[in-house]
Amino acid sequence: MAGVAPLALTVVTAGPAAAHGSMSDPVSRVFACYAEGPESPKSAACKAAVQVGGAQALYDWNAVRDGNAAGRSKTKIPDGKLCSAGNPEYKGLDLPRGDWPSTAMKAGTHTFHYKATAPHKGSFELYLTKAGYDPAKPLKWSDLEAKPFAKVTDPKLTNGEYVFAGKVPQRTGRQLIYSIWQRSDSPEAFYTCSDVVFGKDNGGSAGSGATPAPTASAPTDRQIAAGADKSSMKSMNMSHGGHGTGTAHGSATDGSAAVHDKAAGGAHPDAVVRPAGGKHLAETGGDSSTAPLAISGAAVLAAGAGVLFATTRRRGARR
């Protein structure tokens, strides 16, 4: 058909969820501060975190991550930035202070809960700070025990939370539990810092005369739902708040749609090429809803091509 450019079918698909979870027992720093209210937190530590890093980090409570960790967390994340995973958005979580909201802890078996907004296969490792840890100083890898006190692979998901047990070592005073959730279906990993207190809270070197730290509380499901629209890590992988961007496009010539995610912490591992009507392989949600969209898009473009073809023929007949 002379003079008529070929039409390429563009298929727009909904991407998988790009935010995944945080420790709810013991409550992580970011989860505790989100529960207080991202715009107006109550505790001094959470107020300071927002002042340094902004409220958006709290709305994105479930995305403290490194998209390309691949089991190399200890070499990729620098000292002093463990709680943010080296991500500038979460730099407020790295503030060294002894008054972060905390969870009471004791030695022995403890049941841990990890809120999962998008489940993935993988392993959890929990590390406890060494005796003599000072929360008023930047957290370093050397502050943690060399080996995790708890490690579990593919724990059971119950009511939206991963639940597993671990034997907590003996400690006194204020300590910290650091979690690494390394996915087995991609190089992506997630991190949390949970401030815990064994017995009396000493607050570290900043504890003398300091205001007692509040008890950490995890947000309710209602609180989580209320802030979902302000999260920059939406299930559609759309750009929001400058954190993540997602575009989806493809060509009818290969029948696929490429999804790209440029979220902080590395390209999101769920950004893959997949059939327009197929299911995503990672356990982040199905893509079956994309098929009707692809079909309707094809129908519209096909109809447009037919009209264009007919118009061209009529013009040729008049010449």
C-alpha positions in Angstrom: 0.0 0.0 0.0 2.0 2.9 -1.4 2.4 6.0 0.7 1.0 4.4 3.8 3.3 3.6 6.7 2.9 0.2 8.4 1.1 0.3 11.7 2.7 -1.3 14.8 0.5 -2.6 17.5 1.3 -1.1 20.9 0.3 -3.2 23.9 0.2 -1.6 27.3 0.3 -4.0 30.2 0.0 -3.5 33.9 3.3 -4.3 35.7 3.7 -6.3 38.8 3.8 -4.8 42.3 7.1 -3.0 42.9 7.0 -2.8 46.7 7.2 -5.8 48.9 7.3 -5.6 52.7 8.8 -4.8 56.1 9.3 -6.4 59.5 6.2 -6.0 61.7 7.5 -7.9 64.8 9.8 -6.6 65.9 8.6 -3.4 64.2 11.1 -1.9 61.7 12.0 1.8 61.9 10.3 2.7 58.7 7.2 0.8 59.6 7.0 2.3 63.1 7.4 5.8 61.7 4.8 5.2 59.0 2.4 4.1 61.8 3.0 7.4 63.6 1.9 9.3 60.4 4.3 10.3 57.5 3.3 13.9 57.5 3.4 14.5 61.3 5.2 11.7 63.2 5.1 11.8 67.0 8.5 10.5 68.2 11.6 12.7 68.0 13.5 10.0 66.0 10.7 9.8 63.3 10.4 13.5 63.1 14.2 13.7 62.5 14.0 11.0 59.8 11.3 13.0 58.0 13.3 16.2 58.3 16.3 14.5 56.7 14.7 12.3 54.2 11.2 13.5 53.7 7.8 11.9 54.2 7.8 10.0 50.9 10.2 7.4 52.4 7.6 6.5 54.9 4.9 6.1 52.3 7.3 3.8 50.6 7.9 1.8 53.8 7.8 -1.5 51.9 10.6 -0.8 49.4 13.9 -0.5 51.3 15.7 -2.6 48.7 18.7 -3.2 46.4 17.5 -4.5 43.0 20.9 -6.1 42.2 22.0 -7.4 45.6 22.4 -11.0 44.4 23.6 -12.2 47.8 26.3 -9.5 48.0 24.6 -7.2 50.6 27.6 -7.0 52.9 29.9 -5.8 50.1 27.4 -3.5 48.3 25.9 -1.6 51.3 28.4 0.7 53.0 28.8 1.1 56.7 26.6 3.8 58.1 23.9 3.1 55.5 22.6 -0.3 56.5 19.1 0.8 57.4 18.6 2.7 54.1 20.3 -0.1 52.1 22.4 2.8 50.6 19.3 4.3 49.1 19.2 8.1 49.5 15.4 8.2 49.8 15.7 6.4 53.1 18.7 8.2 54.6 16.7 9.4 57.5 16.6 5.7 58.7 20.3 5.8 59.1 20.3 8.5 61.8 22.4 7.3 64.8 20.4 7.9 67.9 19.2 6.0 70.9 15.6 7.0 70.9 14.1 5.2 67.9 10.7 3.5 68.7 11.6 0.1 70.0 10.1 -3.4 70.7 10.7 -5.3 73.9 12.7 -8.4 73.3 14.1 -11.3 75.4 16.5 -14.1 74.7 15.0 -17.4 73.5 12.5 -18.4 70.8 10.7 -15.6 69.2 8.1 -15.6 66.4 8.9 -13.1 63.8 6.4 -11.4 61.5 7.2 -9.8 58.2 4.4 -7.9 56.4 4.4 -8.8 52.7 2.7 -6.6 50.2 4.1 -8.7 47.3 5.3 -12.2 48.2 8.4 -13.7 46.7 10.4 -16.9 47.1 13.6 -16.4 49.0 15.4 -16.5 52.3 15.4 -14.4 55.4 18.5 -13.8 57.5 18.3 -12.0 60.9 21.3 -10.5 62.5 21.6 -9.2 66.0 24.0 -6.4 67.1 26.9 -7.5 69.3 27.1 -6.8 73.0 28.4 -3.3 73.5 26.5 -1.9 70.5 26.0 1.8 70.7 22.9 3.1 68.8 24.2 6.6 69.0 26.9 5.8 66.5 26.4 4.9 62.8 25.5 1.3 62.3 28.3 -0.7 60.7 28.5 -4.3 59.5 31.0 -5.0 62.2 28.4 -4.1 64.8 26.4 -7.1 63.8 27.2 -10.7 64.6 29.0 -12.4 61.7 26.4 -15.1 61.3 22.6 -14.7 61.4 20.9 -16.1 64.5 17.9 -17.0 62.4 17.7 -18.1 58.7 14.7 -19.5 56.9 13.8 -20.2 53.3 10.3 -19.7 51.9 8.5 -19.3 55.2 4.8 -19.7 55.4 2.6 -16.7 54.4 -0.2 -16.2 56.9 -2.7 -13.4 56.6 -0.4 -11.3 54.5 2.7 -11.9 56.7 5.6 -14.2 56.6 5.8 -15.9 60.0 8.8 -17.9 61.3 10.6 -18.6 64.5 14.2 -17.9 65.6 16.2 -18.3 68.7 17.3 -14.8 69.9 20.7 -14.7 71.7 21.1 -13.1 75.2 21.6 -9.4 75.3 21.0 -6.4 77.6 19.8 -2.9 76.9 19.1 -1.4 73.5 20.1 -3.5 70.4 19.1 -3.8 66.8 17.9 -6.7 64.6 18.8 -6.4 61.0 17.0 -8.4 58.4 18.0 -9.3 54.8 15.3 -10.9 52.6 17.1 -12.2 49.5 14.9 -13.3 46.7 15.7 -16.6 45.0 13.9 -15.7 41.8 15.9 -12.6 41.2 18.9 -10.7 42.5 16.7 -8.3 44.5 16.9 -8.1 48.3 15.0 -6.1 51.0 16.3 -4.8 54.4 14.9 -3.7 57.7 16.3 -2.3 61.0 14.3 -3.1 64.1 15.2 -1.4 67.3 14.8 -3.8 70.3 15.3 -3.5 74.0 16.3 -6.3 76.4 15.3 -5.4 79.9 16.0 -1.8 80.6 16.6 0.7 77.8 20.0 2.3 78.1 19.8 4.3 75.0 23.4 3.9 74.2 25.9 6.8 74.8 23.0 9.2 74.1 20.7 7.6 76.7 21.8 9.5 79.8 19.1 12.1 80.5 17.4 11.5 77.1 13.6 11.3 76.8 12.5 7.7 77.0 12.0 6.2 73.5 8.4 5.2 72.7 7.2 1.7 72.1 7.1 0.8 68.4 3.8 -0.1 66.8 3.1 -1.5 63.4 0.4 0.2 61.3 -3.0 -1.3 61.0 -4.3 -2.5 57.7 -6.5 0.6 57.6 -3.5 2.8 58.0 -1.6 0.9 55.3 -4.6 1.3 52.9 -5.0 5.0 53.7 -1.4 5.7 52.5 -1.3 3.4 49.5 -2.2 6.1 47.0 0.8 8.2 48.1 3.3 5.4 47.7 5.6 5.8 44.7 5.8 2.1 44.3 2.4 1.3 42.9 1.4 -1.9 41.3 1.1 -0.2 37.9 4.8 0.7 38.1 3.8 4.3 37.2 6.1 7.2 38.1 5.2 8.9 41.3 7.1 11.2 43.6 10.3 10.9 41.6 11.1 7.4 42.9 10.1 4.9 40.4 9.2 5.0 36.7 7.6 2.3 34.7 6.7 2.2 31.0 5.2 -0.7 29.1 5.4 -1.0 25.3 5.8 -3.7 22.7 5.3 -4.5 19.1 2.8 -6.8 17.4 5.6 -8.2 15.3 6.9 -10.2 18.3 3.7 -10.3 20.3 5.3 -9.2 23.5 5.4 -6.3 25.9 8.5 -5.0 27.5 8.2 -3.5 30.9 10.9 -1.3 32.3 11.3 -0.2 36.0 13.9 2.3 36.9 13.1 2.4 40.6 15.9 3.4 43.0 18.2 0.6 44.1 18.7 -0.9 40.6 16.4 -2.0 37.8 13.5 -3.9 39.2 13.9 -7.6 38.6 10.3 -8.0 37.6 10.9 -5.8 34.6 10.9 -8.5 32.0 9.6 -9.2 28.6 6.5 -11.4 28.7 3.6 -12.4 26.5 0.9 -9.8 26.4 -1.8 -12.2 27.7 0.4 -14.4 29.7 1.2 -14.7 33.4 4.2 -13.2 35.1 6.6 -15.9 36.3 7.5 -14.1 39.6 5.0 -14.4 42.4 4.0 -10.8 42.3 0.6 -11.0 40.8 -1.0 -12.2 37.6 -1.1 -10.4 34.3 -4.2 -12.1 32.9 -6.0 -8.7 32.8 -3.7 -7.6 30.1 -5.1 -9.9 27.5 -8.4 -8.0 27.0 -6.4 -4.7 26.8 -4.2 -6.2 24.1 -7.1 -7.6 22.1 -9.1 -4.4 22.3 -6.0 -2.4 21.3 -5.5 -4.7 18.3 -9.1 -4.3 17.3 -8.9 -0.5 17.4 -5.7 -0.4 15.3 -7.0 -3.0 12.9 -10.1 -0.9 12.3 -8.0 2.2 11.8 -5.9 0.4 9.3 -9.0 -0.7 7.4 -10.3 2.9 7.2 -6.9 4.2 6.0 -6.6 1.5 3.4 -10.1 2.2 2.0 -9.4 6.0 1.9 -6.2 5.4 0.0 -7.9 3.2 -2.6 -10.7 5.9 -3.1 -8.1 8.6 -3.6 -6.2 6.4 -6.1 -9.4 5.7 -8.1 -10.1 9.4 -8.5 -6.7 10.0 -10.1 
